[in-house]
Amino acid sequence: MRQKLNLITLGVKNFEKSVKFYEDGLKWKKSEKSMEGLALFPLGGIVLALHPINELAEDTGLSFQPSNFSGLTISYNAKSKEEVNQVLNKVQSLDATIVKSAQEVYWGGYSGYFKDLDGYLFEVAYNPFWELDDYDNLIL
């Protein structure tokens, strides 16, 4: 298997409300390849998809079972501590739940966590040890 991920699909409870959160609230641009019941947001080499959770569960053959923490986070790497604070303030104004306020963390950076409208956990982090290229991709 190639060392590459292209698409992350989030099953959402209220498709229209979730699309509005990302499109209108965060100002992310939806791809023209989006269709009814599938919103696609290009993120510079990877795509975030939103799909109704009942349809996604049916496709997997599994039943949806919510949990408090699934062991997975999606991370947004900010360019500064100020940007971390700005992003967390913005998502909170859009009814996201701040799980952990921005703070200095054990690994030497600055980060906080929020859950989106469907409970998916996002980290917003500034890592002074990592560099972002001109396209905001991580250079490791």
N, C-alpha and C positions, 0 to 999 in steps of 0.2 A: 504494500500500500504506500502510495506517495505521502510524504509528510506535508499535507495540505488540507485545510478545511475551507470550504467555499460558502457554506450556508448554515446559519443557525435559525431554526424555526421555533418560535414561541407560540404555544397554544394559548389563546386568549378567550376570556369569558364573554366579553362584550366587544366584538370586533370593531364596530364603528367608534366606540369610545377609546379603544386602544390605539387605533389609527390616528385619531385626533390628538392623542397625547404625544405621539412621535412626530406627526406631520405639522400640526398647528402649534403645539406647545414647544417642542424642541426644535422646530423648523427644519427637520430632516426632509429631504426631497424623496418622494416616492418614485420608483421606476415606472416608466410607461408599460413595462412588462407585467405590472401588477394587474390583477383581475378580481372579479367578484370573489370575496372570501379569501384572498391572498394578497397581502400588501408586502411589497419588496422594497427594502431600503438599502441601496448600495453604500458600502462603508469602506471604500478604497481597497478592493481586493477580496472582500468578504461581504456577504449579503445577510441582513437581518430580515427574516420573514415573519409575518404575523398571520395566524390562521385560526379559525374557531376551534377551541379546545376539544369540543365533542367530536368534530370531524377528524382532528389529528389523532385523538385517542382511538377512534374507529379504524383509522388507517394503520396504526401500530398493532392493533389487535389486543391492546391492553386497556384497562379501565383507568380513568384519571383518579389519582389519589394525592390530594394536596399534602404538603408537609411544611414544617416551619423552616427547615434548612435542608436543601437537597444535596449539599456538598459541591455546588457549582456556583461560581460568580462570573459575571460578565464585567470586564473592566474597561473603563474609559481613562486613558492616560492624559492628564492635564499637563500644561506647560509651566504651571506655577501653582503655588499655594492659593493665590487669589482666584485662579480659575477653578480650583476645586470648590472653594466657597461659593463662587458664582453659580456653578452648575448645581450644587446641592440646594442653593436658595431657589433657583429656577424650578427644579423638579418638585420641590416642596410646594411651590405656588401652583403647581399643576396636579396637586393631590397625591403625589408619590409620598411614601412613608419613609422618613429618615430613620434608619435602623441604628446607625452609629454616626454621630456628628464628626465633622472633620477634625483631625487631631494628628499630632506627631505620633508616629508608629514605630514599633520595635525594630523594623528593618531600615530605619533612617529616613523614611519619607514622610509624607503627609497625606492622609486619606480619610474617607468616610464612605458609608454605604447607604443606599436607598433601595426600597422595593418599589417597582413600578405598579401600575394599576392592577396587574394580575399576580403580584407577589414575586416576580423575578428579581433576583438580587444583583444589583449593579454596584461595583466599587468605582469611586471617582478618586484617582490617586495622582499625586505628583511624586515622581521618583527622581531625585537629583543625580542618581547614578546611571540612568538610562537616557539615551538620546533619541530624539524624533527627527526623521528626515524632512525634506521640504514638503512631503505629502502626508506628514503626521504618522508615518509608519515607524514602528519601533526598530531601532538598530541595535541588535544584540551581538 
